[in-house]
Structure formats: C-alpha cells, structure tokens
C-alpha cells in the first residue's frame, strides 16, 4: 500500500483531535472528487512499518485515527489497513477509528478489518448532492457507528 500524506493535528476528519492518513488507490473515480491525486494506487510513498509506527506513536496524544484516501477499502489496501487498525486498537483500546470509503456498507460489512473500525462513512461522493451533513462530502454518504452494532 502507498499513502499520499497524513495530518498530525486534524479536527476536520472525525470527532476530537485526530491523526488522519490518506492512502492512495481508489476505483470509484467520483466526478468532482477533491482528492483526485490519491486515485492512482502507485502514487505517493510506500506505507512502511516505520511510517505505521510513526503514525501510531502520534496517536498517543490524540482522540483517534482517521483513514481516508483514496479508499482504505480498495482491495489492494485492505491488508495494510487491517494491520494498522489491529495495532492501533491493541495500543489504544479506548480510542476510535473513523474510516471513509466509496463502497456501500452492505458490500463490505463482512470484512474482518471493520471489526476494528468504530465509525464508517460510506458511499461514493456525489457532486450533484448538497453537503449539509458533518464529516461527509455529500448527503448520500452515511455515518455508521459500527461500535454500536
């Protein structure tokens, strides 16, 4: 897996103070996407063990971890995202993970890695729909609290 960037002090992508990772690779190609640079999974930098540990260390003083992109649930990203989520929850069991995906929840709900995710924002971005809901790009996207399952 590759990543485009990460924010160390983010208050926009989820509740509280967060570390936000933007992975590369997205198959949805939503018209009007604000993050087109992350579509190509070969773009960005390799997500190494050292980068993963640096991100996990940064989370110590934050409320949680947010995963965006690109798409963290692109099949080529799932293994590395799952490992990051597992290690995060081992280290910080009382903190949360938010994940944005263009896939519908019903299509990915059986993925084991979602057991570690607390909040899922699902669905493709739709530039023809308004953006009136917090933490979503368009109103078709759902905020699903998986920790309430």
N, C-alpha and C positions, 0 to 999 in steps of 0.2 A: 504494500500500500504506500501511496505517496500522500503528502499533505501540502497544502498551499501556505498556510500560516496558522498561528494561534495567538489569541489575545490573552494577556496575563491579568487584565483588570477589566472585566466585562460586566456591565449591568444591563445590557440590552437583550441578551440571549438567555432568558430564564430569570427566575427569582433570585434575588440576592447578588452577591459578588461572585463571579464565576471565572473559570478558565475555559476558553472556547477554542476548540480545534476545528479547523476547516480542512477536510480531506479532499483529495481530488478523485475524479471519476463520477460521472453521472450519465445515466442512459435516458433521462426524461427530456432533456433539451427543451425546457419550458420557454415559450416565447416571452420575452421581457425579463428573463431571469437577471437579477442584479449581480450574479456571481458566475458569469459565463466562463471566466478564466479557470474555474475548477472542473469543468466538464471532462477534459481530457485526463484520463487516469495516469498517463505517463508524465503529465506536467507536475511541477512542484519538486519537492525533495523527498527522499526516502524516509519513511517513518521507522526509524531505527529504535532499538532497545534504549539507547541513550536519550533520544527525544522523548520516548514514552516515559522514562523515569524522570526526566526534567519536568514534564507536564504533571506527573503525579506529585512530585515534590512541591510544585507551585500550588497545588490544590490544598495543601495543609492549612493555609490561612484564608481559604475561600469557602463559600457555601456549597459549591458543587462544580460539576464538569458539564459542559455543553458540547455536543457533537453535531457538526453541520458540514456543509460542503459546497459543491459536490453532493454526494449522497453516501453517508456512512453505511447504508444497507445495500449498496451496489455489491453484487456477489463477490467481486474481487477484493472488496474492503472488509468483508464480514469477519474473517478470521482475526485480523489485526485489531479491529474494533472490539470484538468479543474479548480478546486478551486484555485490552486496555480497560474495558468495563469490569472484568473479573478482578484485575489487580486494584482498580480504584475502590471497588466495594470491599475487598479484603482489607485495604488500608484505612478506608473511611466509611464504615458501615452506616453511619448516621447522616451521611451527605448524599445528595441526589445527583442523578444523571438525567439530563434532557437530551433528546435526540430528534433531529429534523430529517425527514425522508420524503421523497416524492412518491413512494409506494403507499398504497392504502393499507391500513392496519390489518384488514381482513386477509390481505395477500401475504403478510409477513408475520402474522401473530404467532405462528408456531416456531419461529426462530428462537433457539435457546438463548441467544445473547439478549433478547428482550426481557429475560428474567432479571437482568441486572439494571435495566432502564426503568426510571421512575416516571418520566413524562415523555410521551411521544407526540410530536407534531407531524401529522401525516398528510399525504396528498400532494399533487403537483401544484406549483404556483400557477395561478390564473390571472393574467394581467387585465382581463376583462371584468374581474370581480373587485369590489371595493376592499379596502384594507381597514377594517374597523375593529378588529379583534386583537388583543395584545399577543405578542410573540408569534404572529402569523403574517405571511406575506400577502395572503388573500383569504377571503372569508370562507372558501370551501375547505380550507385546511382545519383539521380538528386537533384540539389539545386533549390528549387522552392520558389520564393519570393511571398509569399501569400499576403503581403501588397500591391502588385502591381495588385491584381485581380480587 
